[in-house]
Amino acid sequence: MPAIFTVDPRSGVPIYLQIMEQVKRSVALGVLAPGEQLPTVKQLAADLIVNPNTVARAYRELERDQVIETMAGRGSFIAGSGTVAGAKRAVADVADQAIVQAVREGKSMGLARDEMKVLFEHALDRWYPTDASEENAAS
């Protein structure tokens, strides 16, 4: 399997969370299919030049979230059960992480809670119009 994951140690986001987000996004987008094998902890750690414990933590969390299944001696695989529900949950998790990152960045730039709320509502109104005429205008 070609390496499809990357990490940015300077992003401020823990590396294990970056790995988790990328696996979830890949599942949600269908890049990784149910039953597909992930790289071994050792291989992914070598590819990303990170500590194997970091990859192992990401895999443990992904297994806890039921995104992957790990079988001793065989490896880690994208979970096959409940794939529609799992993909929807993965999409929600990816969106949640993006929102958390945006809020973190806004706070670090000194934006007040009310300012962030206005920006978020503005984005919601733009992408989720409430009436058909607005929906056509956004297209």
Buried (B, 14 or more C-beta within 10 A) or exposed (E): EEEEBEBEEEEEBBBBBBBBBBBBBBBBEEEBEBEBBBBBBEBBBBBBEBEBEBBBBBBBBBBEBBBBBBEEEEBBBBBEEEBEEBBEBBBEBBEEBEEEBBBEEBEEEEBEEEEBEEBBEEEEEEEEBEEEEEEEEEE
